[in-house]
Amino acid sequence: VGVKESHQMTIFRIIGAILHLGNLEIQGERDGETCSVSSEDEHLRSFCVLLGVEHSQMQHWLCHRK
């Protein structure tokens, strides 16, 4: 396709992270307004490793709008 190998690996990491994000389990709370993500979720861990983001911050911001 003409894409450099280093760019291919970056693309694969991003696609892998998106696929893991799609498998993430988000639990809705009783009030219907809040949610949570388990800190033990393997997909969240993989997502954070692939993109190099902090686990606790991603866990927080996936469930908060502000």
C-alpha positions as CSV (number, residue, x, y, z in Angstrom):
1,V,0.0,0.0,0.0
2,G,3.0,2.2,0.4
3,V,2.8,3.0,4.1
4,K,6.0,2.9,6.1
5,E,6.4,0.1,8.6
6,S,6.6,2.6,11.5
7,H,3.4,4.2,10.4
8,Q,1.7,0.8,10.0
9,M,2.5,0.0,13.6
10,T,1.0,3.3,14.8
11,I,-2.1,2.6,12.8
12,F,-2.3,-0.9,14.2
13,R,-2.0,0.4,17.8
14,I,-4.8,2.9,17.2
15,I,-7.1,0.3,15.6
16,G,-6.3,-2.2,18.4
17,A,-7.1,0.5,21.0
18,I,-10.4,1.3,19.3
19,L,-11.4,-2.4,19.3
20,H,-10.6,-2.7,23.0
21,L,-12.6,0.4,23.7
22,G,-15.6,-1.2,22.0
23,N,-15.3,-4.2,24.3
24,L,-15.2,-2.1,27.5
25,E,-18.0,-2.8,30.0
26,I,-19.5,0.4,31.3
27,Q,-22.0,-0.2,34.2
28,G,-24.9,2.3,34.5
29,E,-25.8,3.4,38.0
30,R,-29.3,3.3,39.4
31,D,-30.1,7.0,38.8
32,G,-29.4,6.6,35.1
33,E,-27.2,9.7,35.1
34,T,-23.9,8.2,36.1
35,C,-21.8,5.2,35.1
36,S,-18.6,3.4,36.1
37,V,-15.9,1.3,34.6
38,S,-14.2,-1.4,36.6
39,S,-10.5,-0.7,37.3
40,E,-9.9,-4.4,36.6
41,D,-11.3,-4.4,33.1
42,E,-8.7,-5.9,30.8
43,H,-9.9,-4.0,27.8
44,L,-9.4,-0.6,29.6
45,R,-5.9,-1.7,30.6
46,S,-5.0,-2.7,27.0
47,F,-6.5,0.5,25.6
48,C,-4.4,2.6,27.9
49,V,-1.2,0.6,27.2
50,L,-1.7,0.9,23.4
51,L,-2.3,4.6,23.5
52,G,0.1,5.4,26.4
53,V,-2.5,7.1,28.5
54,E,-3.0,7.0,32.3
55,H,-5.4,4.3,33.4
56,S,-7.1,6.1,36.3
57,Q,-7.6,9.3,34.2
58,M,-9.1,7.3,31.3
59,Q,-11.4,5.4,33.7
60,H,-12.6,8.7,35.1
61,W,-13.1,10.6,31.9
62,L,-14.9,7.9,30.1
63,C,-17.7,8.4,32.7
64,H,-17.7,12.2,33.2
65,R,-18.5,14.8,30.6
66,K,-16.7,17.7,32.2
